[in-house]
């Protein structure tokens, strides 16, 4: 029974993912899952290693351009240098490298299309031609779920526990014999890989790859989504993606108000839910369930005492 209860949330999540394109526009449903995976890759560094990256748009955009070029015609290894810095210096180094990639993509017009980007990217998968948005959604869904499962497995493995130890006290982790720079580099590579996977599927699903995908504001939006959902929660990234993208979709008729409304929601959530929506909601659910569990324990103990008497 305990195992069954543990599997139920994941089964429910898969069921929701399967019916999502029927509840909303398939491209929006795909974007929510992909932005959730992108933000999850950011949270893998921010929440579990304590490294704030403002350069993840480089992986997201490179994945998008790579997939777009490959689809139309038939990353950058800065992690080693970046992890040598901590705190704000790490954020600035990743930002600088991401802007370098942005500049290269802008100047390499023969390949990337420059300011115009790459448009008319066909929705293709190995051996499949997927013209409809819903068809591509279901074809990409196994890869997206695999990305989520990989992120979950990383943070719940012994490797993930070492990352948390490095985040909490890196000198102590080093004293215990861990080569912390190797763990951080591997975490950076895994995080970048997830971001690249999400970016590649985004370009194929939406039919374009543009410079906006490489801009630092894209990294900032992923960080925003992570903070909204809750740092160090993983699944909060998906919740944050739902909020941000639904707001953006609802305000398509007034794009100038999108940033203002999203910023206002962000401020409210940060002030009212300091740990993010996912962690706050989970804590409230546990407090609500605690009295019921305590009452069942008291009843069981009473029955045992009555039986003995």
Buried (B, 14 or more C-beta within 10 A) or exposed (E): EEEEEEEEEEEEBEEEBEEBBEEEEBBBBBBBBBBBBBBBBBBBBBBBBBBBBBBBBBBBBBBBBBBBBBBBEEBBEBBEEBBEBEEEEBBBBBBBBBBBBBEEBBEEEEEBBBEEBBEEBEBBBEEEEBEEBBBBBBBBBEBBBEBBEBBBEBBEEEBBEBBBBBBEEBEEBEEEEBEBBEBBBBBBBBBBBBBBBBBBBBBBBBBBBBBBBBBBEBBBBBBBBBBBBBBBBBBBBBBBBBBBBEBBBEBEEEEEEBEEBBEEBBEEBEEEBEBBBBBBBBEEEEEEEEEEEEEEEEEEEEEEEEEEE
